[in-house]
Amino acid sequence: KPVRSGQQVYAEGTDLIVLASVSPGAELLADGNIHVYGVLRGRALAGIQGNQEARIFCQQLEADLVAVAGSYMTSDTIERYRLPGAQQVALEEGRLVISAL
């Protein structure tokens, strides 16, 4: 099912896999990676317990906020780096990097 506005989904101690889109106003939290097989809107926070190897994967990135292990990027910055198609967000040398898959 899609993750609707106002919903919060937390995957404690593991990865979070969403097989649909995430609506604006929804929030995804995971101690591990986040995989979204649809459009990612709203907020996605991976590695929230400090896992710097965590990543966010999605088919289309339109999020308001993405974060990995406490380092975050808001929609203004995401917009500058957004690419068409599937993307990943990873922490590299202390900063978030968005790249195509």
Secondary structure, DSSP 8 states (H G I E B T S, - for coil): --B-TT-EEEETTS-EEESS-B-TT-EEEESS-EEEEEEE-SEEEE-TTS-TT-EEEEEEE--SEEEETTEEEEHHHHHHH--SS-EEEEEETTEEEEEE-
